[in-house]
Amino acid sequence: MSLRIGAHVSLADTVADAAAIGADVVQVFVSDPQAWKVPPLADGEAEAFRTATAAAGLDVYVHAPYVINVASTNNRIRIPSRKLLQQVMARAGEIGARGVVVHGGHVTANDDPAKGFDNWRKAIDSLETDVPVLIENTAGGDHSMARRLERIEQLWAAVQQADGGSDVGFTLDTCHAWAGGIDLASAVADVRAITGRIDLVHANDSRDDAGSGADRHTNFGAGTIPPELLVGVVREAGAPVICETKGDVGTDIAWLRERL
């Protein structure tokens, strides 16, 4: 089976990092993942990046900052989140990214989850971009928008009502699904039954047990996810794969390729 498999790499050394680990698809941050601003690029920097990655045959995805929570009912979080997401989407377009991965976010225990879902609809409505948003399932939190299948279904129904909602895609993270209590044996079919699509896979083993709610990635074979389940998700999804494991990620890429 021929799939494009790669990893999260640095923006500054994308092509060199990809070559070093044998990646043909990459994921990058375009800003500090804990910051609220996307720094400016020097003149010609975006064009040089596009030229270099195209010459290397690399597909590029952007991961949005972790601080973004467009579902929040708190104006001081939601409004900056929407502004930051717009900045990230604009930068992703400049560098030729194929999509922007965004965590599903959460509300608080005192909130009606429906407000969070509708805030996602409003966020998609307000975006000006030709780059698709790829919503990612998350590992923990009882008030998360995309931890469990029933929440993903409610989120998806809301997003599809937005202008541009049909262009929104989905990123399936194996560690998040495992920790979030989703059965990996049927995860691809279950998610597709809701979304109709899986655009990207984050292939990661998990340090913690199924249903733990802990978002702690580890290398393939070093965690608690049975290897056959990891490989099964990747094979069935048939989407580009990003490994977000630590250390020698090239070994994980090779491990996965050998088993497909």
C-alpha positions in Angstrom: 0.0 0.0 0.0 1.4 3.4 -1.0 0.6 6.2 1.4 2.3 9.5 1.9 3.8 9.3 5.4 5.8 11.9 7.3 6.1 13.8 10.5 5.9 17.1 12.3 9.1 19.1 11.4 10.5 22.6 11.9 9.3 25.4 9.6 12.9 26.7 9.3 14.4 23.4 8.1 11.4 21.7 6.6 13.0 20.2 3.5 16.2 19.1 5.3 14.2 17.6 8.2 11.9 15.7 5.8 14.9 14.3 3.9 16.6 13.1 7.1 13.6 11.1 8.2 12.4 9.9 4.8 9.1 11.9 4.9 7.1 12.8 1.8 4.5 14.8 3.8 5.1 17.2 6.7 3.3 19.2 9.3 4.6 22.5 10.6 3.7 25.3 13.0 3.7 28.7 11.5 4.0 30.3 14.9 4.7 29.5 18.6 1.9 27.0 19.4 1.4 28.7 22.8 1.3 32.2 21.4 -1.4 34.5 20.1 0.3 36.0 17.1 1.7 34.8 13.8 5.0 36.5 13.2 5.6 38.2 9.8 7.6 36.7 7.0 10.5 38.3 5.3 9.9 39.4 1.6 10.0 36.3 -0.6 10.1 33.8 2.3 6.7 32.3 1.5 7.5 31.9 -2.2 10.9 30.3 -1.3 9.2 27.9 1.0 6.6 26.9 -1.6 9.3 26.4 -4.3 11.6 24.4 -2.0 8.8 22.0 -0.8 7.4 21.6 -4.3 10.9 20.7 -5.6 11.3 18.2 -2.8 7.8 16.6 -3.6 6.5 17.5 -0.1 2.9 18.0 0.8 2.6 20.4 3.7 0.0 20.7 6.5 -0.1 23.3 9.2 -1.0 22.6 12.8 -2.8 25.5 14.5 -1.6 26.8 17.9 -2.8 24.9 20.9 -4.2 28.0 22.5 -7.0 28.3 19.9 -10.4 27.4 21.3 -13.1 28.7 19.0 -15.8 26.8 20.9 -15.3 28.8 24.1 -18.2 30.8 25.5 -15.6 33.2 27.0 -15.3 36.2 24.8 -11.7 36.8 25.9 -10.8 33.3 24.6 -13.2 32.8 21.7 -12.6 36.2 19.9 -8.8 36.0 20.0 -9.0 32.4 18.9 -11.0 33.3 15.8 -8.6 36.1 15.0 -5.6 33.8 15.5 -7.1 31.1 13.4 -7.7 33.6 10.6 -4.0 34.6 10.7 -2.9 30.9 10.6 -5.2 30.2 7.7 -3.8 33.2 5.8 -0.2 32.1 6.4 -1.1 28.5 5.5 -2.3 29.8 2.1 0.9 31.8 1.6 3.1 28.8 2.1 1.0 26.4 0.0 -0.4 24.2 2.8 -3.0 21.6 2.0 -4.9 22.0 5.3 -4.8 23.4 8.8 -5.3 21.0 11.7 -7.3 22.6 14.6 -8.2 20.9 17.9 -11.9 20.6 18.6 -11.7 22.7 21.7 -14.1 22.7 24.7 -16.6 24.5 26.8 -16.8 24.6 30.6 -18.9 22.4 33.0 -21.4 25.3 33.3 -21.9 25.7 29.6 -24.5 24.1 27.3 -22.4 22.1 24.8 -24.7 23.3 22.0 -23.2 26.8 22.4 -19.7 25.4 21.7 -20.9 23.6 18.6 -22.6 26.8 17.4 -19.5 28.8 18.1 -17.7 26.5 15.8 -20.3 27.2 13.1 -19.8 30.9 13.5 -16.0 30.5 13.4 -16.2 28.7 10.1 -18.7 31.2 8.8 -16.3 34.0 9.5 -13.1 32.5 7.9 -11.8 33.9 4.7 -9.6 31.2 3.3 -9.2 28.7 0.4 -7.3 26.3 2.7 -9.5 23.7 4.5 -9.8 23.5 8.2 -9.2 19.9 9.4 -10.8 19.4 12.8 -8.9 17.0 15.0 -10.4 14.7 17.7 -9.0 15.2 21.2 -8.0 12.9 24.0 -9.5 14.2 27.2 -12.1 16.5 28.9 -15.7 15.7 29.7 -16.7 19.0 28.0 -14.6 18.6 24.8 -16.2 19.2 21.4 -14.4 16.3 19.7 -13.5 13.6 22.2 -16.2 11.1 21.8 -18.2 10.0 18.7 -21.5 11.6 19.9 -19.8 14.9 20.3 -18.0 14.7 17.0 -21.4 14.0 15.4 -23.0 17.1 17.1 -20.0 19.2 16.1 -20.1 18.0 12.5 -23.8 18.8 12.2 -23.2 22.4 13.4 -20.2 23.0 11.2 -22.0 21.7 8.1 -24.5 24.5 8.5 -21.7 27.1 8.1 -20.9 28.9 4.9 -17.9 26.8 3.7 -18.8 23.9 6.0 -18.7 21.4 3.2 -15.0 22.2 2.8 -14.1 21.4 6.5 -12.2 18.1 6.9 -11.2 15.8 9.7 -7.9 14.7 11.2 -8.1 11.4 13.1 -5.4 11.0 15.8 -4.9 7.5 17.0 -3.5 8.4 20.4 -6.4 10.8 21.0 -9.0 8.3 19.9 -7.5 5.5 22.1 -7.3 7.8 25.1 -10.6 9.3 24.4 -12.4 6.0 24.5 -13.0 5.5 20.8 -12.7 1.9 19.6 -9.7 1.9 17.2 -11.0 -1.3 15.6 -14.0 0.6 14.2 -12.8 4.2 14.5 -12.3 4.8 10.8 -15.7 3.5 9.8 -17.4 5.2 12.8 -15.8 8.6 12.0 -16.6 8.3 8.3 -20.2 7.5 9.1 -20.4 10.9 10.8 -18.1 13.1 8.6 -18.0 11.2 5.3 -14.2 11.8 5.2 -10.9 11.5 6.9 -8.4 13.9 5.4 -5.3 13.3 7.6 -4.2 10.7 10.1 -2.0 11.6 13.1 -0.4 8.2 13.8 0.8 8.0 17.4 1.1 5.3 20.0 -0.2 6.2 23.5 1.7 6.0 26.8 -1.6 5.5 28.7 -4.4 3.1 28.7 -7.6 3.2 26.5 -10.1 5.7 27.9 -7.5 7.4 30.1 -8.1 10.8 28.6 -4.4 11.5 28.6 -2.8 13.1 25.5 0.6 11.6 25.7 2.1 10.3 22.5 4.9 7.8 22.3 6.8 5.8 19.7 5.2 2.8 17.9 5.6 -0.3 20.0 6.5 1.6 23.2 2.9 2.4 24.2 -0.3 0.6 25.0 -2.0 0.6 21.5 -1.7 -2.9 19.9 0.4 -2.5 16.7 -2.3 -4.2 14.6 -4.8 -1.5 15.6 -2.5 1.3 14.7 -1.7 -0.1 11.3 -5.3 -1.0 10.7 -6.4 2.6 11.2 -3.8 3.9 8.8 -4.6 1.3 6.2 -8.3 1.7 6.4 -8.2 5.5 6.4 -6.1 5.7 3.3 -5.2 9.3 4.0 -1.8 11.0 4.4 -0.1 10.2 7.7 1.7 12.5 10.1 3.7 10.8 12.9 3.9 13.1 16.0 6.1 10.8 18.0 9.3 11.8 19.8 13.0 11.2 19.2 13.9 9.2 16.1 10.6 9.7 14.2 12.3 8.3 11.1 12.3 4.9 12.7 8.5 5.2 13.3 8.0 6.1 9.6 10.0 3.1 8.5 8.1 0.9 11.1 4.8 2.0 9.6 5.8 1.6 6.0 7.1 -1.9 6.6 3.7 -3.0 7.9 1.5 -1.5 5.2 
